[in-house]
Amino acid sequence: MARRELRGPSPERRTFVTDPLSGQSAELRRIQPHAARKAYRCPGCNQEISPGTGHVVVVPLADPAHRRHWHTPCFARGTPGPGQWL
Ligand SMILES: [Zn+2]
């Protein structure tokens, strides 16, 4: 049976998605507000993700160096079947 973790994602729980930018398989990582210490540019809306904002990171499996940080709602809009990865 799968273990349910209601208080937050456990480190071993991985989510895989299709990167909207490259169309390649990627791992989705959720960044908690306390872990967001830098500002990033969201490719979905071209706006800044302010430090302290919870968001997601899309890490292409074949090219992890090209990870992109997205606002959570922006990524949901750009992904087929939004919600299945939340
Ligand atoms: Zn955005």
PDB file of the backbone (N, CA, C, O) and the ligand in Angstrom, with CONECT records:
HET     ZN  A 101       1
ATOM      1  N   MET A   1       0.840  -1.204   0.000  1.00  0.00           N
ATOM      2  CA  MET A   1       0.000   0.000   0.000  1.00  0.00           C
ATOM      3  C   MET A   1       0.865   1.240   0.000  1.00  0.00           C
ATOM      4  O   MET A   1       1.910   1.289   0.649  1.00  0.00           O
ATOM      5  N   ALA A   2       0.418   2.235  -0.733  1.00  0.00           N
ATOM      6  CA  ALA A   2       1.154   3.498  -0.754  1.00  0.00           C
ATOM      7  C   ALA A   2       0.944   4.235   0.560  1.00  0.00           C
ATOM      8  O   ALA A   2      -0.159   4.289   1.106  1.00  0.00           O
ATOM      9  N   ARG A   3       2.009   4.782   1.031  1.00  0.00           N
ATOM     10  CA  ARG A   3       1.927   5.528   2.274  1.00  0.00           C
ATOM     11  C   ARG A   3       1.451   6.950   1.985  1.00  0.00           C
ATOM     12  O   ARG A   3       1.962   7.613   1.083  1.00  0.00           O
ATOM     13  N   ARG A   4       0.493   7.397   2.739  1.00  0.00           N
ATOM     14  CA  ARG A   4      -0.021   8.751   2.520  1.00  0.00           C
ATOM     15  C   ARG A   4       0.685   9.723   3.455  1.00  0.00           C
ATOM     16  O   ARG A   4       0.797   9.496   4.659  1.00  0.00           O
ATOM     17  N   GLU A   5       1.152  10.801   2.864  1.00  0.00           N
ATOM     18  CA  GLU A   5       1.869  11.807   3.638  1.00  0.00           C
ATOM     19  C   GLU A   5       1.079  13.107   3.548  1.00  0.00           C
ATOM     20  O   GLU A   5       1.188  13.841   2.565  1.00  0.00           O
ATOM     21  N   LEU A   6       0.290  13.386   4.569  1.00  0.00           N
ATOM     22  CA  LEU A   6      -0.592  14.540   4.499  1.00  0.00           C
ATOM     23  C   LEU A   6       0.078  15.826   4.953  1.00  0.00           C
ATOM     24  O   LEU A   6      -0.426  16.916   4.682  1.00  0.00           O
ATOM     25  N   ARG A   7       1.189  15.714   5.630  1.00  0.00           N
ATOM     26  CA  ARG A   7       1.820  16.917   6.156  1.00  0.00           C
ATOM     27  C   ARG A   7       2.855  17.500   5.203  1.00  0.00           C
ATOM     28  O   ARG A   7       3.578  18.429   5.564  1.00  0.00           O
ATOM     29  N   GLY A   8       2.931  16.964   3.995  1.00  0.00           N
ATOM     30  CA  GLY A   8       3.892  17.502   3.040  1.00  0.00           C
ATOM     31  C   GLY A   8       4.539  16.370   2.285  1.00  0.00           C
ATOM     32  O   GLY A   8       4.489  15.214   2.706  1.00  0.00           O
ATOM     33  N   PRO A   9       5.148  16.707   1.167  1.00  0.00           N
ATOM     34  CA  PRO A   9       5.772  15.660   0.365  1.00  0.00           C
ATOM     35  C   PRO A   9       6.977  15.062   1.082  1.00  0.00           C
ATOM     36  O   PRO A   9       7.778  15.785   1.676  1.00  0.00           O
ATOM     37  N   SER A  10       7.096  13.769   1.025  1.00  0.00           N
ATOM     38  CA  SER A  10       8.264  13.122   1.611  1.00  0.00           C
ATOM     39  C   SER A  10       9.356  13.087   0.548  1.00  0.00           C
ATOM     40  O   SER A  10       9.058  13.118  -0.646  1.00  0.00           O
ATOM     41  N   PRO A  11      10.595  13.025   0.961  1.00  0.00           N
ATOM     42  CA  PRO A  11      11.700  13.129  -0.003  1.00  0.00           C
ATOM     43  C   PRO A  11      11.672  12.059  -1.082  1.00  0.00           C
ATOM     44  O   PRO A  11      12.119  12.290  -2.206  1.00  0.00           O
ATOM     45  N   GLU A  12      11.146  10.889  -0.740  1.00  0.00           N
ATOM     46  CA  GLU A  12      11.201   9.808  -1.724  1.00  0.00           C
ATOM     47  C   GLU A  12      10.030   9.828  -2.695  1.00  0.00           C
ATOM     48  O   GLU A  12       9.978   9.035  -3.636  1.00  0.00           O
ATOM     49  N   ARG A  13       9.100  10.732  -2.463  1.00  0.00           N
ATOM     50  CA  ARG A  13       7.946  10.803  -3.355  1.00  0.00           C
ATOM     51  C   ARG A  13       8.300  11.696  -4.539  1.00  0.00           C
ATOM     52  O   ARG A  13       8.566  12.886  -4.375  1.00  0.00           O
ATOM     53  N   ARG A  14       8.301  11.110  -5.722  1.00  0.00           N
ATOM     54  CA  ARG A  14       8.693  11.866  -6.910  1.00  0.00           C
ATOM     55  C   ARG A  14       7.518  11.954  -7.863  1.00  0.00           C
ATOM     56  O   ARG A  14       6.719  11.026  -7.990  1.00  0.00           O
ATOM     57  N   THR A  15       7.436  13.080  -8.521  1.00  0.00           N
ATOM     58  CA  THR A  15       6.359  13.324  -9.475  1.00  0.00           C
ATOM     59  C   THR A  15       6.983  13.608 -10.837  1.00  0.00           C
ATOM     60  O   THR A  15       7.907  14.413 -10.946  1.00  0.00           O
ATOM     61  N   PHE A  16       6.476  12.947 -11.869  1.00  0.00           N
ATOM     62  CA  PHE A  16       7.023  13.136 -13.205  1.00  0.00           C
ATOM     63  C   PHE A  16       5.970  13.750 -14.118  1.00  0.00           C
ATOM     64  O   PHE A  16       4.800  13.367 -14.108  1.00  0.00           O
ATOM     65  N   VAL A  17       6.426  14.708 -14.899  1.00  0.00           N
ATOM     66  CA  VAL A  17       5.525  15.433 -15.788  1.00  0.00           C
ATOM     67  C   VAL A  17       6.205  15.600 -17.143  1.00  0.00           C
ATOM     68  O   VAL A  17       7.370  15.242 -17.318  1.00  0.00           O
ATOM     69  N   THR A  18       5.462  16.148 -18.091  1.00  0.00           N
ATOM     70  CA  THR A  18       6.064  16.537 -19.360  1.00  0.00           C
ATOM     71  C   THR A  18       6.392  18.022 -19.289  1.00  0.00           C
ATOM     72  O   THR A  18       5.524  18.852 -19.019  1.00  0.00           O
ATOM     73  N   ASP A  19       7.652  18.342 -19.536  1.00  0.00           N
ATOM     74  CA  ASP A  19       8.068  19.737 -19.511  1.00  0.00           C
ATOM     75  C   ASP A  19       7.350  20.493 -20.622  1.00  0.00           C
ATOM     76  O   ASP A  19       7.518  20.161 -21.795  1.00  0.00           O
ATOM     77  N   PRO A  20       6.544  21.516 -20.271  1.00  0.00           N
ATOM     78  CA  PRO A  20       5.793  22.254 -21.306  1.00  0.00           C
ATOM     79  C   PRO A  20       6.707  22.950 -22.309  1.00  0.00           C
ATOM     80  O   PRO A  20       6.301  23.199 -23.444  1.00  0.00           O
ATOM     81  N   LEU A  21       7.924  23.262 -21.908  1.00  0.00           N
ATOM     82  CA  LEU A  21       8.827  23.997 -22.792  1.00  0.00           C
ATOM     83  C   LEU A  21       9.526  23.080 -23.784  1.00  0.00           C
ATOM     84  O   LEU A  21       9.648  23.416 -24.962  1.00  0.00           O
ATOM     85  N   SER A  22       9.983  21.928 -23.317  1.00  0.00           N
ATOM     86  CA  SER A  22      10.778  21.055 -24.176  1.00  0.00           C
ATOM     87  C   SER A  22      10.012  19.826 -24.648  1.00  0.00           C
ATOM     88  O   SER A  22      10.420  19.171 -25.607  1.00  0.00           O
ATOM     89  N   GLY A  23       8.907  19.511 -23.983  1.00  0.00           N
ATOM     90  CA  GLY A  23       8.158  18.321 -24.324  1.00  0.00           C
ATOM     91  C   GLY A  23       8.812  17.036 -23.844  1.00  0.00           C
ATOM     92  O   GLY A  23       8.382  15.940 -24.202  1.00  0.00           O
ATOM     93  N   GLN A  24       9.856  17.179 -23.029  1.00  0.00           N
ATOM     94  CA  GLN A  24      10.568  16.004 -22.529  1.00  0.00           C
ATOM     95  C   GLN A  24      10.063  15.632 -21.141  1.00  0.00           C
ATOM     96  O   GLN A  24       9.424  16.424 -20.449  1.00  0.00           O
ATOM     97  N   SER A  25      10.372  14.404 -20.766  1.00  0.00           N
ATOM     98  CA  SER A  25      10.021  13.960 -19.424  1.00  0.00           C
ATOM     99  C   SER A  25      10.837  14.731 -18.402  1.00  0.00           C
ATOM    100  O   SER A  25      12.028  14.977 -18.590  1.00  0.00           O
ATOM    101  N   ALA A  26      10.182  15.104 -17.333  1.00  0.00           N
ATOM    102  CA  ALA A  26      10.850  15.899 -16.312  1.00  0.00           C
ATOM    103  C   ALA A  26      10.309  15.519 -14.946  1.00  0.00           C
ATOM    104  O   ALA A  26       9.216  14.967 -14.812  1.00  0.00           O
ATOM    105  N   GLU A  27      11.101  15.829 -13.948  1.00  0.00           N
ATOM    106  CA  GLU A  27      10.643  15.639 -12.580  1.00  0.00           C
ATOM    107  C   GLU A  27      10.123  16.968 -12.055  1.00  0.00           C
ATOM    108  O   GLU A  27      10.739  18.015 -12.254  1.00  0.00           O
ATOM    109  N   LEU A  28       8.989  16.909 -11.388  1.00  0.00           N
ATOM    110  CA  LEU A  28       8.416  18.107 -10.790  1.00  0.00           C
ATOM    111  C   LEU A  28       8.775  18.138  -9.314  1.00  0.00           C
ATOM    112  O   LEU A  28       8.507  17.195  -8.570  1.00  0.00           O
ATOM    113  N   ARG A  29       9.378  19.223  -8.915  1.00  0.00           N
ATOM    114  CA  ARG A  29       9.713  19.383  -7.504  1.00  0.00           C
ATOM    115  C   ARG A  29       8.968  20.586  -6.955  1.00  0.00           C
ATOM    116  O   ARG A  29       8.901  21.637  -7.592  1.00  0.00           O
ATOM    117  N   ARG A  30       8.423  20.423  -5.789  1.00  0.00           N
ATOM    118  CA  ARG A  30       7.677  21.518  -5.159  1.00  0.00           C
ATOM    119  C   ARG A  30       8.592  22.226  -4.173  1.00  0.00           C
ATOM    120  O   ARG A  30       9.215  21.604  -3.313  1.00  0.00           O
ATOM    121  N   ILE A  31       8.653  23.517  -4.319  1.00  0.00           N
ATOM    122  CA  ILE A  31       9.489  24.323  -3.448  1.00  0.00           C
ATOM    123  C   ILE A  31       8.594  25.003  -2.416  1.00  0.00           C
ATOM    124  O   ILE A  31       7.688  25.761  -2.763  1.00  0.00           O
ATOM    125  N   GLN A  32       8.859  24.726  -1.162  1.00  0.00           N
ATOM    126  CA  GLN A  32       8.084  25.346  -0.093  1.00  0.00           C
ATOM    127  C   GLN A  32       8.542  26.800   0.098  1.00  0.00           C
ATOM    128  O   GLN A  32       9.685  27.144  -0.203  1.00  0.00           O
ATOM    129  N   PRO A  33       7.639  27.641   0.597  1.00  0.00           N
ATOM    130  CA  PRO A  33       7.993  29.066   0.753  1.00  0.00           C
ATOM    131  C   PRO A  33       9.288  29.296   1.526  1.00  0.00           C
ATOM    132  O   PRO A  33      10.078  30.170   1.169  1.00  0.00           O
ATOM    133  N   HIS A  34       9.506  28.524   2.569  1.00  0.00           N
ATOM    134  CA  HIS A  34      10.704  28.737   3.377  1.00  0.00           C
ATOM    135  C   HIS A  34      11.971  28.331   2.630  1.00  0.00           C
ATOM    136  O   HIS A  34      13.072  28.746   2.990  1.00  0.00           O
ATOM    137  N   ALA A  35      11.806  27.518   1.589  1.00  0.00           N
ATOM    138  CA  ALA A  35      12.967  27.049   0.832  1.00  0.00           C
ATOM    139  C   ALA A  35      13.242  27.919  -0.386  1.00  0.00           C
ATOM    140  O   ALA A  35      14.261  27.749  -1.054  1.00  0.00           O
ATOM    141  N   ALA A  36      12.346  28.841  -0.675  1.00  0.00           N
ATOM    142  CA  ALA A  36      12.506  29.710  -1.844  1.00  0.00           C
ATOM    143  C   ALA A  36      13.288  30.952  -1.433  1.00  0.00           C
ATOM    144  O   ALA A  36      12.710  31.939  -0.977  1.00  0.00           O
ATOM    145  N   ARG A  37      14.573  30.894  -1.595  1.00  0.00           N
ATOM    146  CA  ARG A  37      15.428  31.973  -1.088  1.00  0.00           C
ATOM    147  C   ARG A  37      15.912  32.898  -2.193  1.00  0.00           C
ATOM    148  O   ARG A  37      16.546  33.913  -1.907  1.00  0.00           O
ATOM    149  N   LYS A  38      15.635  32.576  -3.422  1.00  0.00           N
ATOM    150  CA  LYS A  38      16.080  33.406  -4.537  1.00  0.00           C
ATOM    151  C   LYS A  38      14.896  33.787  -5.408  1.00  0.00           C
ATOM    152  O   LYS A  38      13.845  33.147  -5.355  1.00  0.00           O
ATOM    153  N   ALA A  39      15.065  34.817  -6.199  1.00  0.00           N
ATOM    154  CA  ALA A  39      14.038  35.203  -7.164  1.00  0.00           C
ATOM    155  C   ALA A  39      14.316  34.473  -8.475  1.00  0.00           C
ATOM    156  O   ALA A  39      15.466  34.331  -8.889  1.00  0.00           O
ATOM    157  N   TYR A  40      13.249  34.013  -9.119  1.00  0.00           N
ATOM    158  CA  TYR A  40      13.368  33.316 -10.397  1.00  0.00           C
ATOM    159  C   TYR A  40      12.417  33.951 -11.396  1.00  0.00           C
ATOM    160  O   TYR A  40      11.469  34.640 -11.020  1.00  0.00           O
ATOM    161  N   ARG A  41      12.683  33.712 -12.671  1.00  0.00           N
ATOM    162  CA  ARG A  41      11.801  34.196 -13.723  1.00  0.00           C
ATOM    163  C   ARG A  41      10.922  33.048 -14.174  1.00  0.00           C
ATOM    164  O   ARG A  41      11.416  32.010 -14.613  1.00  0.00           O
ATOM    165  N   CYS A  42       9.627  33.236 -14.066  1.00  0.00           N
ATOM    166  CA  CYS A  42       8.685  32.190 -14.465  1.00  0.00           C
ATOM    167  C   CYS A  42       8.500  32.213 -15.978  1.00  0.00           C
ATOM    168  O   CYS A  42       8.148  33.254 -16.533  1.00  0.00           O
ATOM    169  N   PRO A  43       8.730  31.089 -16.661  1.00  0.00           N
ATOM    170  CA  PRO A  43       8.564  31.068 -18.117  1.00  0.00           C
ATOM    171  C   PRO A  43       7.100  31.087 -18.548  1.00  0.00           C
ATOM    172  O   PRO A  43       6.801  31.308 -19.722  1.00  0.00           O
ATOM    173  N   GLY A  44       6.200  30.860 -17.617  1.00  0.00           N
ATOM    174  CA  GLY A  44       4.784  30.845 -17.969  1.00  0.00           C
ATOM    175  C   GLY A  44       4.219  32.246 -18.154  1.00  0.00           C
ATOM    176  O   GLY A  44       3.435  32.486 -19.072  1.00  0.00           O
ATOM    177  N   CYS A  45       4.616  33.174 -17.283  1.00  0.00           N
ATOM    178  CA  CYS A  45       4.065  34.535 -17.337  1.00  0.00           C
ATOM    179  C   CYS A  45       5.154  35.586 -17.495  1.00  0.00           C
ATOM    180  O   CYS A  45       4.861  36.772 -17.640  1.00  0.00           O
ATOM    181  N   ASN A  46       6.405  35.153 -17.466  1.00  0.00           N
ATOM    182  CA  ASN A  46       7.547  36.059 -17.599  1.00  0.00           C
ATOM    183  C   ASN A  46       7.628  37.066 -16.455  1.00  0.00           C
ATOM    184  O   ASN A  46       8.215  38.139 -16.594  1.00  0.00           O
ATOM    185  N   GLN A  47       7.037  36.706 -15.341  1.00  0.00           N
ATOM    186  CA  GLN A  47       7.121  37.550 -14.155  1.00  0.00           C
ATOM    187  C   GLN A  47       8.071  36.901 -13.150  1.00  0.00           C
ATOM    188  O   GLN A  47       8.373  35.711 -13.237  1.00  0.00           O
ATOM    189  N   GLU A  48       8.525  37.695 -12.214  1.00  0.00           N
ATOM    190  CA  GLU A  48       9.431  37.184 -11.207  1.00  0.00           C
ATOM    191  C   GLU A  48       8.694  36.375 -10.144  1.00  0.00           C
ATOM    192  O   GLU A  48       7.588  36.727  -9.733  1.00  0.00           O
ATOM    193  N   ILE A  49       9.316  35.301  -9.714  1.00  0.00           N
ATOM    194  CA  ILE A  49       8.836  34.557  -8.553  1.00  0.00           C
ATOM    195  C   ILE A  49       9.630  35.095  -7.365  1.00  0.00           C
ATOM    196  O   ILE A  49      10.838  34.877  -7.268  1.00  0.00           O
ATOM    197  N   SER A  50       8.961  35.785  -6.482  1.00  0.00           N
ATOM    198  CA  SER A  50       9.649  36.442  -5.375  1.00  0.00           C
ATOM    199  C   SER A  50      10.160  35.419  -4.369  1.00  0.00           C
ATOM    200  O   SER A  50       9.550  34.366  -4.181  1.00  0.00           O
ATOM    201  N   PRO A  51      11.274  35.728  -3.726  1.00  0.00           N
ATOM    202  CA  PRO A  51      11.740  34.846  -2.642  1.00  0.00           C
ATOM    203  C   PRO A  51      10.644  34.690  -1.594  1.00  0.00           C
ATOM    204  O   PRO A  51       9.935  35.646  -1.278  1.00  0.00           O
ATOM    205  N   GLY A  52      10.512  33.492  -1.066  1.00  0.00           N
ATOM    206  CA  GLY A  52       9.481  33.234  -0.070  1.00  0.00           C
ATOM    207  C   GLY A  52       8.167  32.791  -0.668  1.00  0.00           C
ATOM    208  O   GLY A  52       7.197  32.582   0.060  1.00  0.00           O
ATOM    209  N   THR A  53       8.115  32.641  -1.984  1.00  0.00           N
ATOM    210  CA  THR A  53       6.902  32.181  -2.661  1.00  0.00           C
ATOM    211  C   THR A  53       7.029  30.703  -2.987  1.00  0.00           C
ATOM    212  O   THR A  53       7.976  30.289  -3.656  1.00  0.00           O
ATOM    213  N   GLY A  54       6.093  29.920  -2.523  1.00  0.00           N
ATOM    214  CA  GLY A  54       6.084  28.508  -2.878  1.00  0.00           C
ATOM    215  C   GLY A  54       5.840  28.363  -4.367  1.00  0.00           C
ATOM    216  O   GLY A  54       4.986  29.054  -4.923  1.00  0.00           O
ATOM    217  N   HIS A  55       6.573  27.482  -5.020  1.00  0.00           N
ATOM    218  CA  HIS A  55       6.420  27.306  -6.465  1.00  0.00           C
ATOM    219  C   HIS A  55       6.889  25.905  -6.849  1.00  0.00           C
ATOM    220  O   HIS A  55       7.143  25.073  -5.978  1.00  0.00           O
ATOM    221  N   VAL A  56       7.001  25.645  -8.140  1.00  0.00           N
ATOM    222  CA  VAL A  56       7.439  24.335  -8.592  1.00  0.00           C
ATOM    223  C   VAL A  56       8.659  24.482  -9.498  1.00  0.00           C
ATOM    224  O   VAL A  56       8.880  25.526 -10.112  1.00  0.00           O
ATOM    225  N   VAL A  57       9.438  23.413  -9.563  1.00  0.00           N
ATOM    226  CA  VAL A  57      10.592  23.378 -10.441  1.00  0.00           C
ATOM    227  C   VAL A  57      10.441  22.183 -11.371  1.00  0.00           C
ATOM    228  O   VAL A  57      10.158  21.070 -10.927  1.00  0.00           O
ATOM    229  N   VAL A  58      10.630  22.422 -12.653  1.00  0.00           N
ATOM    230  CA  VAL A  58      10.579  21.349 -13.644  1.00  0.00           C
ATOM    231  C   VAL A  58      12.011  21.005 -14.024  1.00  0.00           C
ATOM    232  O   VAL A  58      12.738  21.837 -14.568  1.00  0.00           O
ATOM    233  N   VAL A  59      12.411  19.766 -13.731  1.00  0.00           N
ATOM    234  CA  VAL A  59      13.782  19.335 -13.968  1.00  0.00           C
ATOM    235  C   VAL A  59      13.792  18.268 -15.065  1.00  0.00           C
ATOM    236  O   VAL A  59      13.438  17.119 -14.799  1.00  0.00           O
ATOM    237  N   PRO A  60      14.190  18.624 -16.295  1.00  0.00           N
ATOM    238  CA  PRO A  60      14.232  17.614 -17.365  1.00  0.00           C
ATOM    239  C   PRO A  60      15.145  16.455 -16.974  1.00  0.00           C
ATOM    240  O   PRO A  60      16.273  16.668 -16.529  1.00  0.00           O
ATOM    241  N   LEU A  61      14.655  15.238 -17.141  1.00  0.00           N
ATOM    242  CA  LEU A  61      15.437  14.081 -16.714  1.00  0.00           C
ATOM    243  C   LEU A  61      16.732  13.970 -17.507  1.00  0.00           C
ATOM    244  O   LEU A  61      17.759  13.549 -16.976  1.00  0.00           O
ATOM    245  N   ALA A  62      16.678  14.351 -18.782  1.00  0.00           N
ATOM    246  CA  ALA A  62      17.856  14.214 -19.633  1.00  0.00           C
ATOM    247  C   ALA A  62      18.788  15.414 -19.521  1.00  0.00           C
ATOM    248  O   ALA A  62      19.917  15.374 -20.010  1.00  0.00           O
ATOM    249  N   ASP A  63      18.327  16.458 -18.891  1.00  0.00           N
ATOM    250  CA  ASP A  63      19.120  17.687 -18.867  1.00  0.00           C
ATOM    251  C   ASP A  63      18.794  18.510 -17.614  1.00  0.00           C
ATOM    252  O   ASP A  63      18.221  19.596 -17.698  1.00  0.00           O
ATOM    253  N   PRO A  64      19.170  17.969 -16.459  1.00  0.00           N
ATOM    254  CA  PRO A  64      18.782  18.606 -15.184  1.00  0.00           C
ATOM    255  C   PRO A  64      19.303  20.029 -15.029  1.00  0.00           C
ATOM    256  O   PRO A  64      18.755  20.805 -14.246  1.00  0.00           O
ATOM    257  N   ALA A  65      20.347  20.377 -15.759  1.00  0.00           N
ATOM    258  CA  ALA A  65      20.898  21.729 -15.630  1.00  0.00           C
ATOM    259  C   ALA A  65      19.925  22.781 -16.152  1.00  0.00           C
ATOM    260  O   ALA A  65      20.005  23.951 -15.778  1.00  0.00           O
ATOM    261  N   HIS A  66      19.013  22.361 -17.012  1.00  0.00           N
ATOM    262  CA  HIS A  66      18.060  23.304 -17.588  1.00  0.00           C
ATOM    263  C   HIS A  66      16.734  23.298 -16.846  1.00  0.00           C
ATOM    264  O   HIS A  66      15.673  23.416 -17.457  1.00  0.00           O
ATOM    265  N   ARG A  67      16.796  23.163 -15.557  1.00  0.00           N
ATOM    266  CA  ARG A  67      15.568  23.229 -14.756  1.00  0.00           C
ATOM    267  C   ARG A  67      14.986  24.624 -14.827  1.00  0.00           C
ATOM    268  O   ARG A  67      15.701  25.616 -14.965  1.00  0.00           O
ATOM    269  N   ARG A  68      13.664  24.671 -14.729  1.00  0.00           N
ATOM    270  CA  ARG A  68      12.984  25.965 -14.769  1.00  0.00           C
ATOM    271  C   ARG A  68      12.034  26.067 -13.580  1.00  0.00           C
ATOM    272  O   ARG A  68      11.367  25.103 -13.203  1.00  0.00           O
ATOM    273  N   HIS A  69      11.995  27.246 -13.012  1.00  0.00           N
ATOM    274  CA  HIS A  69      11.101  27.514 -11.887  1.00  0.00           C
ATOM    275  C   HIS A  69       9.833  28.175 -12.413  1.00  0.00           C
ATOM    276  O   HIS A  69       9.893  29.120 -13.200  1.00  0.00           O
ATOM    277  N   TRP A  70       8.697  27.671 -11.975  1.00  0.00           N
ATOM    278  CA  TRP A  70       7.396  28.177 -12.405  1.00  0.00           C
ATOM    279  C   TRP A  70       6.559  28.552 -11.195  1.00  0.00           C
ATOM    280  O   TRP A  70       6.673  27.939 -10.133  1.00  0.00           O
ATOM    281  N   HIS A  71       5.697  29.588 -11.369  1.00  0.00           N
ATOM    282  CA  HIS A  71       4.611  29.749 -10.416  1.00  0.00           C
ATOM    283  C   HIS A  71       3.749  28.490 -10.517  1.00  0.00           C
ATOM    284  O   HIS A  71       3.551  27.951 -11.606  1.00  0.00           O
ATOM    285  N   THR A  72       3.249  28.035  -9.392  1.00  0.00           N
ATOM    286  CA  THR A  72       2.418  26.827  -9.427  1.00  0.00           C
ATOM    287  C   THR A  72       1.223  26.971 -10.374  1.00  0.00           C
ATOM    288  O   THR A  72       0.999  26.071 -11.184  1.00  0.00           O
ATOM    289  N   PRO A  73       0.439  28.067 -10.313  1.00  0.00           N
ATOM    290  CA  PRO A  73      -0.717  28.182 -11.232  1.00  0.00           C
ATOM    291  C   PRO A  73      -0.299  28.324 -12.695  1.00  0.00           C
ATOM    292  O   PRO A  73      -1.011  27.865 -13.588  1.00  0.00           O
ATOM    293  N   CYS A  74       0.845  28.953 -12.946  1.00  0.00           N
ATOM    294  CA  CYS A  74       1.310  29.090 -14.328  1.00  0.00           C
ATOM    295  C   CYS A  74       1.652  27.724 -14.903  1.00  0.00           C
ATOM    296  O   CYS A  74       1.326  27.429 -16.053  1.00  0.00           O
ATOM    297  N   PHE A  75       2.301  26.901 -14.109  1.00  0.00           N
ATOM    298  CA  PHE A  75       2.636  25.569 -14.588  1.00  0.00           C
ATOM    299  C   PHE A  75       1.376  24.743 -14.812  1.00  0.00           C
ATOM    300  O   PHE A  75       1.285  23.985 -15.778  1.00  0.00           O
ATOM    301  N   ALA A  76       0.414  24.891 -13.923  1.00  0.00           N
ATOM    302  CA  ALA A  76      -0.840  24.148 -14.063  1.00  0.00           C
ATOM    303  C   ALA A  76      -1.549  24.514 -15.364  1.00  0.00           C
ATOM    304  O   ALA A  76      -2.127  23.651 -16.026  1.00  0.00           O
ATOM    305  N   ARG A  77      -1.502  25.804 -15.730  1.00  0.00           N
ATOM    306  CA  ARG A  77      -2.144  26.238 -16.968  1.00  0.00           C
ATOM    307  C   ARG A  77      -1.465  25.665 -18.201  1.00  0.00           C
ATOM    308  O   ARG A  77      -2.118  25.398 -19.210  1.00  0.00           O
ATOM    309  N   GLY A  78      -0.155  25.478 -18.118  1.00  0.00           N
ATOM    310  CA  GLY A  78       0.604  25.036 -19.278  1.00  0.00           C
ATOM    311  C   GLY A  78       0.701  23.534 -19.424  1.00  0.00           C
ATOM    312  O   GLY A  78       1.365  23.029 -20.329  1.00  0.00           O
ATOM    313  N   THR A  79       0.039  22.827 -18.534  1.00  0.00           N
ATOM    314  CA  THR A  79       0.173  21.381 -18.507  1.00  0.00           C
ATOM    315  C   THR A  79      -1.158  20.694 -18.762  1.00  0.00           C
ATOM    316  O   THR A  79      -2.157  21.053 -18.139  1.00  0.00           O
ATOM    317  N   PRO A  80      -1.201  19.727 -19.650  1.00  0.00           N
ATOM    318  CA  PRO A  80      -2.435  18.970 -19.841  1.00  0.00           C
ATOM    319  C   PRO A  80      -2.837  18.279 -18.546  1.00  0.00           C
ATOM    320  O   PRO A  80      -1.988  17.762 -17.819  1.00  0.00           O
ATOM    321  N   GLY A  81      -4.122  18.271 -18.264  1.00  0.00           N
ATOM    322  CA  GLY A  81      -4.592  17.601 -17.060  1.00  0.00           C
ATOM    323  C   GLY A  81      -4.114  18.258 -15.794  1.00  0.00           C
ATOM    324  O   GLY A  81      -3.594  17.583 -14.905  1.00  0.00           O
ATOM    325  N   PRO A  82      -4.280  19.583 -15.689  1.00  0.00           N
ATOM    326  CA  PRO A  82      -3.806  20.263 -14.481  1.00  0.00           C
ATOM    327  C   PRO A  82      -4.476  19.678 -13.250  1.00  0.00           C
ATOM    328  O   PRO A  82      -5.667  19.367 -13.252  1.00  0.00           O
ATOM    329  N   GLY A  83      -3.702  19.541 -12.229  1.00  0.00           N
ATOM    330  CA  GLY A  83      -4.254  19.013 -10.991  1.00  0.00           C
ATOM    331  C   GLY A  83      -3.800  17.596 -10.715  1.00  0.00           C
ATOM    332  O   GLY A  83      -3.753  17.183  -9.557  1.00  0.00           O
ATOM    333  N   GLN A  84      -3.468  16.845 -11.744  1.00  0.00           N
ATOM    334  CA  GLN A  84      -3.111  15.460 -11.501  1.00  0.00           C
ATOM    335  C   GLN A  84      -1.777  15.333 -10.763  1.00  0.00           C
ATOM    336  O   GLN A  84      -1.498  14.316 -10.128  1.00  0.00           O
ATOM    337  N   TRP A  85      -0.977  16.365 -10.856  1.00  0.00           N
ATOM    338  CA  TRP A  85       0.331  16.321 -10.203  1.00  0.00           C
ATOM    339  C   TRP A  85       0.340  17.088  -8.903  1.00  0.00           C
ATOM    340  O   TRP A  85       1.360  17.110  -8.213  1.00  0.00           O
ATOM    341  N   LEU A  86      -0.769  17.720  -8.543  1.00  0.00           N
ATOM    342  CA  LEU A  86      -0.787  18.521  -7.320  1.00  0.00           C
ATOM    343  C   LEU A  86      -0.958  17.630  -6.088  1.00  0.00           C
ATOM    344  O   LEU A  86      -0.995  18.131  -4.964  1.00  0.00           O
TER     345      LEU A  86
HETATM  346 ZN    ZN A 101       4.190  32.710 -13.623  1.00  0.00          ZN2+
END
